[in-house]
Amino acid sequence: KRVSKVAQSAVLQARDFLLSHSDEPVRSATLEEITGLDRYALARHFRQVLGTSPHRYLVMRRLGQAKQLLLAGNSLAGAAVEAGFADQAHFTRHFRDAFGMTPGRWLALQGRDD
C-alpha cells in the first residue's frame, strides 16, 4: 500500500528528529507533536517507508554510534551512555539482540580487546 505524501513527510520528519536526538531519550509524545500523527499511525507509516519501527530505528542508530565510539577507544560503559543507552547492561542487551554477540566479543573481532 502506498503512503501519502503527508504521511511520508511526517515519517521523514520523525527520522530526522531521531537522527539528531539519538543520544537522548525520545518520547512518543514528542514524535506525535513533531509529525502531527498519533503513535500508532506514525509507527505504521514508519514501517511502510523505512521498513522498521521508530524505536528500532533509534536503537540501531545508537548501536552504530556506540560501535564508532568503541573503535575510537571508549570504554563499554562510556560508549553506552554517550550513545544514549541507560547503562552498559541496556547497551549490551540491545547489541546482543541485534548482532548475536556481546560488544566485548565484537570489539575483540575488530582486533581490539578493551
C-alpha positions in Angstrom: 0.0 0.0 0.0 1.2 3.4 -0.9 1.9 6.0 1.7 0.5 9.5 1.2 2.9 12.5 0.8 1.7 13.8 4.1 2.5 10.6 5.9 5.8 10.2 4.1 6.8 13.8 5.1 5.8 13.0 8.7 8.0 9.9 8.7 11.0 11.8 7.3 10.5 14.5 10.0 10.4 11.8 12.7 13.5 10.1 11.2 15.4 13.4 11.1 14.5 14.1 14.7 15.6 10.6 15.8 18.9 11.1 14.0 19.6 14.4 15.6 18.5 13.3 19.1 19.7 9.7 19.1 21.8 10.2 22.2 18.9 11.3 24.3 15.6 9.9 25.4 12.9 10.4 22.8 9.3 10.1 23.8 6.4 9.0 21.6 4.6 12.2 22.5 7.4 14.3 21.1 7.3 12.5 17.8 3.5 12.9 17.8 3.9 16.7 18.3 6.5 16.9 15.5 4.7 14.9 13.0 1.0 15.5 13.8 0.4 11.8 13.7 -0.6 9.6 16.7 2.0 7.0 17.7 0.1 4.2 16.0 -0.3 5.9 12.7 3.4 7.0 12.8 4.6 3.5 13.6 2.5 2.1 10.8 3.8 4.7 8.2 7.3 4.5 9.5 7.4 0.7 8.9 6.0 1.2 5.4 8.5 3.9 4.4 11.6 2.8 6.3 11.0 -0.9 7.0 11.3 -0.7 10.7 9.7 0.9 13.8 10.7 4.3 15.1 12.1 2.6 18.3 14.1 0.0 16.4 15.4 2.8 14.1 16.6 4.8 17.1 18.2 1.7 18.8 20.1 0.8 15.6 21.4 4.4 15.3 22.5 4.3 18.9 24.2 0.9 18.3 26.0 2.4 15.3 27.2 5.3 17.3 28.4 3.1 20.1 30.3 0.9 17.7 32.2 4.0 16.4 32.9 5.1 20.0 34.2 1.7 20.9 36.5 1.7 17.9 37.7 5.1 18.9 38.8 3.7 22.2 35.9 4.5 24.5 35.1 2.1 27.3 31.9 -0.1 27.0 30.2 1.9 29.7 31.3 5.2 28.3 30.2 4.3 24.8 26.9 3.1 26.1 26.0 6.3 27.9 27.4 8.6 25.2 25.3 6.8 22.5 22.1 7.2 24.5 21.7 3.9 26.3 20.6 4.0 30.0 23.7 1.9 31.0 26.1 -0.7 29.9 23.7 -3.6 30.5 21.0 -1.9 28.4 23.5 -1.4 25.6 24.8 -5.0 25.8 21.3 -6.4 25.7 20.4 -4.4 22.6 23.8 -5.2 21.0 23.5 -8.9 21.5 19.9 -8.9 20.2 20.9 -7.0 17.1 24.3 -8.6 16.3 24.2 -12.0 18.1 27.2 -11.3 20.2 28.3 -9.0 23.1 30.0 -5.7 22.4 33.2 -7.1 24.0 33.2 -10.0 21.6 32.6 -7.7 18.6 35.4 -5.5 19.7 37.8 -8.5 20.1 36.8 -9.5 16.5 37.8 -6.0 15.4 41.3 -6.6 16.8 40.5 -4.5 19.9 40.4 -6.1 23.3 39.2 -3.3 25.6 
